[in-house]
C-alpha cells in the first residue's frame, strides 16, 4: 500500500505510527518540500503492546541495539546490523 502525503516543511524528526498494519520498513526515506529533497535515516523503532514499550536503536555504523527495561534493565543488547 502506498501512502502519499504533502509536506509544507521538513522537520528534524520524522515519526510515524503503523499500528495495526503489516509493513516493510526501509531504512531511508526521502520527502520533497518546495522542490527540495530531504532525506531521513531510520535511527530507531519503538514497539508498544500490552502496556509495555521496547525499542531498537540504530547507530550510525548500522549496528542495532535492543532495549527492554523489564528484561535488559538499564542496558542495551546488541541485536545485529543493517
C-alpha positions as CSV (number, residue, x, y, z in Angstrom):
1,X,0.0,0.0,0.0
2,X,1.5,3.4,-1.0
3,X,0.8,6.4,1.1
4,X,1.1,9.9,-0.3
5,X,1.2,13.0,2.0
6,X,2.0,16.6,1.2
7,X,4.6,18.3,3.4
8,X,4.9,22.1,3.8
9,X,8.0,22.0,6.0
10,X,10.8,19.4,6.6
11,X,11.1,18.7,10.4
12,X,14.3,17.5,12.2
13,X,12.4,14.4,13.5
14,X,10.0,12.2,11.5
15,X,7.8,9.9,13.4
16,X,5.1,7.6,12.1
17,X,2.5,5.2,13.6
18,X,1.9,1.9,11.8
19,X,-0.2,0.2,14.5
20,X,-2.5,-2.5,13.1
21,X,-0.7,-2.6,9.7
22,X,1.7,-5.2,8.3
23,X,4.5,-3.2,6.7
24,X,8.0,-3.5,5.2
25,X,10.3,-0.8,6.6
26,X,13.1,0.8,4.5
27,X,15.9,2.5,6.5
28,X,15.9,5.5,4.2
29,X,13.0,8.0,3.5
30,X,13.1,11.0,1.2
31,X,10.5,13.7,1.1
32,X,10.2,16.7,-1.2
33,X,9.3,20.2,0.1
34,X,9.1,23.1,-2.3
35,X,11.2,21.2,-4.9
36,X,13.9,20.5,-2.3
37,X,14.6,16.8,-1.3
38,X,15.2,16.0,2.3
39,X,16.5,12.6,3.4
40,X,15.8,10.8,6.7
41,X,17.6,7.7,8.0
42,X,15.9,5.2,10.4
43,X,17.5,5.6,13.8
44,X,15.1,3.6,16.0
45,X,11.9,1.8,16.4
46,X,9.7,1.8,19.5
47,X,7.3,-1.1,19.9
48,X,4.3,-0.8,22.2
49,X,1.9,-3.6,23.3
50,X,0.3,-4.9,26.5
51,X,1.1,-1.6,28.3
52,X,4.8,-2.1,27.7
53,X,7.4,-0.4,25.5
54,X,10.5,-2.0,23.9
55,X,12.9,-0.3,21.4
56,X,15.6,-1.0,18.9
57,X,18.2,1.8,18.4
58,X,20.2,2.0,15.2
59,X,23.6,3.6,15.4
60,X,25.5,5.4,12.5
61,X,27.6,2.3,11.9
62,X,24.4,0.3,11.2
63,X,24.5,-1.7,14.5
64,X,21.1,-2.4,16.1
65,X,20.7,-2.4,19.9
66,X,17.6,-3.8,21.7
67,X,16.2,-2.3,24.9
68,X,13.5,-3.6,27.2
69,X,13.5,-2.2,30.7
70,X,12.0,-5.4,32.1
71,X,14.5,-7.9,30.6
72,X,17.6,-5.8,29.9
73,X,17.3,-3.3,32.8
74,X,19.3,-0.1,32.1
75,X,21.4,-1.7,29.4
76,X,21.0,-2.4,25.7
77,X,21.8,-5.7,23.9
78,X,23.4,-6.0,20.5
79,X,20.8,-7.3,18.0
80,X,22.6,-7.4,14.7
81,X,23.2,-4.8,11.9
82,X,21.5,-3.4,8.9
